[in-house]
Each structure stands twice: as C-alpha cells, then as structure tokens.
Amino acid sequence: MMDSAQCPLCSATGALLFFTDKRRDYLRCPHCALVYVPPVFYLSAAAERAEYDKHENNVEDPGYRQFLSRLFVPLTECISPGSCGLDFGCGPGPALAQMLREAGYQVAIYDPFYAPDTSVLEHSYDFITATEVVEHMHKPGEDLSRLWGMLDSAGVLAVMTKMVLGRDAFSSWHYKNDSTHVCFFSRETWLWWGAQNDAKVSFHGADVILLQK
C-alpha cells in the first residue's frame, strides 16, 4: 500500500500499486477508482509543452475532424442551436471549436499553453468540451469542479479520453506510455464523479463521456 499517496481526483488516501513499468508507477484509488501517476513522475511545464509541440492537429485535417466527430455528434444532439460553449484545452489546432462554430455555436477557447487567456474562465457556458485533456490534468478534482461550476443549469461537460478496462489491458495499453498522461479514468470513475456532482452520465462509444446538469 502506498500510504503517502493522495488521489488527485477525490483526495482519498490508501492508493494501491496498480501497475509499474520501467518509467513510472501507476496507483489506483480505492475510493473513486482513478488510476494515476504519482507527482514525482510529472514532467516540468517546459518538457510538457515540448511534447505537445510535437502534435500536428490541423484544423482542416479531415481525419482529425472525423476523430473529433465522435464527441461532436452526441454533444450537438443534446444542446440547443446557438448555444455558447468553451473548448477547454483546445491545443495548438482548435479544430473542435471550429467545427462547432461552423455549426452555428458560439465557442471560446482556452489552453494553458496555446490560448492562455484566463478571462474566458470567468464566464458561464451552456457546454464545455475537453477532448484528450483530462488525462493530462495534475489536479483533476479541482479542474473538473471548476469546469462544472462554469456550466449553466442543464449545461453539458463533454469529455473525450481513453478509459481503463482493467489491469491486464492496462499492461499493454499504449495510452499509458505518453509521459504527459498522468490520470486514467474508467467508467467506474466517471459514474462515481457523476454521483458526487448530481450529473447525468452517458457513455458514447469507447471514449466519449457526457456529463449533464
């Protein structure tokens, strides 16, 4: 038992070693089931930015748009035309924001490295998207609570992230090998979070989660 570890999502202690490889340890919270990397293995902000700079997410790339459509489609089916949203963690190529704008939605963007205007975090929104973002969060408990608080009544938090399926699958899972990925959610974790925040949770495909007030 790793008695000094505190879960970055729910703050519980008593995490157990879930898996280890030659680079990092991965702990699992017994309370919310989040699998996470201890802070000692976090990259510096500069090293993290260097990793993100390697990504090539072109706004006009049809393949990337098809990938994002896995979230775009279920999200747009449950929000009203003209709704106002925030693309949180939009990255260097905010393609999802562009897709939503083309569909008639108003969308602000925020990213700590590429669109660091924090004034957009002082507003409220009908929906917030976080595609391939939560796995990078060092403080997911604080970050998700903040996003949830920025949503209007009946607002939707739309998340895309690969999910933990069990220890055997985790051992050969490419997703854990990204050094910027430090938090790994499962369906169990999202259902726990939804219950704590009175959210309606729905799963779409293998990696899209909609949380609605």
C-alpha positions in Angstrom: 0.0 0.0 0.0 1.3 3.5 -0.9 0.3 5.2 2.3 1.6 8.7 1.3 -0.4 9.0 -1.9 -3.4 11.2 -2.1 -5.8 10.8 -5.0 -5.7 13.9 -7.2 -9.4 13.4 -8.0 -11.1 12.7 -4.7 -8.2 13.3 -2.2 -8.6 9.9 -0.6 -5.5 8.1 0.7 -4.6 4.4 0.7 -4.0 4.0 -3.0 -2.7 0.6 -4.2 0.0 0.0 -6.7 -2.0 -0.9 -9.9 0.9 -1.3 -12.3 4.5 -0.4 -12.8 6.9 -0.3 -15.8 10.5 0.8 -16.3 9.5 4.5 -16.3 6.6 5.1 -13.8 4.4 3.7 -11.1 0.6 3.8 -11.5 -1.6 3.8 -8.5 -5.4 3.1 -8.2 -7.6 4.9 -5.7 -9.8 2.5 -3.7 -12.4 5.2 -3.4 -13.1 6.6 -6.9 -11.1 4.0 -8.9 -8.9 6.7 -10.7 -5.6 5.3 -11.9 -2.9 7.9 -11.6 0.8 8.6 -11.7 2.4 10.0 -8.6 3.6 13.6 -8.9 7.2 12.6 -8.7 6.9 11.4 -12.2 5.3 14.6 -13.7 7.2 16.4 -16.4 8.2 20.0 -16.0 6.0 22.6 -17.7 8.7 23.1 -20.3 9.1 19.4 -21.0 5.3 19.0 -21.2 5.0 21.9 -23.7 7.8 20.3 -25.8 5.7 17.1 -26.0 2.6 19.0 -27.1 4.5 20.9 -29.7 5.1 17.6 -31.5 1.4 17.2 -32.1 0.1 18.1 -35.5 -3.6 18.8 -35.1 -4.6 20.7 -38.2 -8.0 22.5 -38.1 -8.8 21.5 -41.6 -7.5 17.9 -41.5 -10.5 15.7 -42.4 -9.0 12.7 -40.4 -8.8 14.8 -37.3 -12.3 16.2 -37.8 -13.6 12.6 -38.2 -11.9 11.7 -34.9 -13.5 14.7 -33.1 -16.9 13.9 -34.6 -17.1 11.1 -32.1 -17.8 13.8 -29.5 -19.2 16.4 -31.8 -22.2 14.3 -32.8 -23.6 13.2 -29.4 -22.9 16.7 -28.0 -24.8 18.6 -30.7 -27.7 16.2 -30.3 -28.2 17.4 -26.7 -27.5 21.1 -26.9 -29.7 23.9 -28.3 -28.9 25.7 -31.6 -26.8 28.7 -31.0 -25.6 27.6 -27.6 -22.5 29.2 -26.1 -19.5 26.9 -25.2 -15.9 26.7 -24.2 -13.3 24.4 -25.8 -11.1 23.7 -22.7 -7.6 22.5 -23.5 -8.0 23.2 -27.2 -4.4 22.7 -28.1 -2.5 24.3 -31.0 -5.2 23.5 -33.5 -8.7 24.1 -32.1 -10.5 22.0 -34.7 -13.4 21.1 -32.5 -14.1 24.8 -31.7 -14.0 25.5 -35.5 -16.4 22.6 -36.2 -18.9 23.9 -33.6 -18.7 27.5 -34.9 -19.4 26.2 -38.4 -22.5 24.5 -37.0 -23.7 27.8 -35.5 -22.5 27.6 -31.9 -20.5 30.3 -30.1 -17.3 28.9 -28.8 -14.5 30.4 -26.7 -11.2 28.6 -26.4 -8.7 28.1 -23.6 -5.4 26.2 -23.3 -2.7 26.9 -20.7 0.0 26.7 -23.4 -1.6 27.8 -26.7 -4.6 30.0 -25.7 -3.8 31.2 -22.2 -6.4 34.0 -21.9 -7.9 33.2 -18.5 -10.6 35.7 -18.8 -12.7 33.1 -20.6 -12.7 31.1 -17.4 -14.7 33.8 -15.7 -17.8 33.3 -17.8 -20.6 30.7 -17.7 -21.4 28.4 -20.6 -24.1 26.1 -22.0 -21.5 23.4 -22.7 -17.8 22.8 -22.2 -15.7 20.4 -24.2 -12.5 18.7 -23.0 -11.1 16.4 -25.7 -8.0 14.4 -24.8 -7.5 16.7 -21.8 -8.4 15.1 -18.5 -5.6 12.5 -18.8 -3.1 15.4 -18.6 -4.6 17.1 -15.5 -2.3 17.2 -12.4 -5.3 18.3 -10.3 -8.4 16.7 -11.9 -10.5 17.2 -8.8 -10.0 20.9 -8.8 -10.1 21.3 -12.6 -13.3 19.3 -13.1 -15.1 21.0 -10.2 -14.1 24.4 -11.7 -15.5 23.5 -15.2 -18.6 22.0 -13.7 -19.2 25.3 -11.8 -18.8 27.3 -15.0 -21.8 25.5 -16.6 -25.3 27.0 -16.6 -28.3 24.9 -15.4 -28.7 21.9 -17.7 -25.2 22.5 -19.1 -23.1 19.7 -20.5 -19.5 18.8 -19.9 -18.3 16.7 -22.9 -15.2 14.7 -22.4 -13.1 12.5 -24.7 -10.5 10.3 -23.1 -9.5 6.6 -23.4 -10.7 4.6 -20.4 -9.1 2.0 -18.2 -10.5 -1.5 -18.9 -8.6 -3.5 -16.2 -5.0 -4.4 -15.2 -4.4 -6.9 -17.9 -5.4 -4.5 -20.7 -3.5 -1.7 -19.0 -0.2 -3.6 -19.1 -0.1 -3.4 -22.9 -2.0 -0.1 -23.3 -0.3 2.4 -25.5 -2.2 5.3 -23.9 -0.2 5.0 -20.6 3.1 5.3 -22.5 2.6 9.0 -23.2 4.7 10.8 -20.5 2.1 13.6 -20.3 -0.7 11.3 -19.5 -1.0 11.1 -15.7 -4.7 10.4 -14.9 -6.6 7.4 -16.3 -10.4 7.3 -15.8 -12.7 4.3 -16.1 -16.5 4.0 -16.4 -16.5 3.3 -12.7 -14.6 6.6 -12.0 -17.0 8.7 -14.2 -20.1 7.1 -12.6 -18.5 8.0 -9.1 -17.9 11.5 -10.2 -21.4 11.9 -11.6 -22.9 10.7 -8.4 -20.9 13.1 -6.4 -21.9 16.1 -8.6 -25.5 15.1 -9.3 -24.7 14.7 -13.0 -26.4 12.6 -15.6 -23.6 10.4 -17.1 -23.8 8.9 -20.6 -21.2 7.0 -22.5 -20.8 7.2 -26.3 -18.5 4.7 -28.0 -15.3 3.8 -26.2 -14.0 7.2 -25.2 -16.7 9.9 -25.0 -18.5 10.8 -21.8 -21.3 13.4 -21.5 -22.0 14.8 -18.0 -25.2 16.9 -17.8 -26.5 19.0 -15.0 
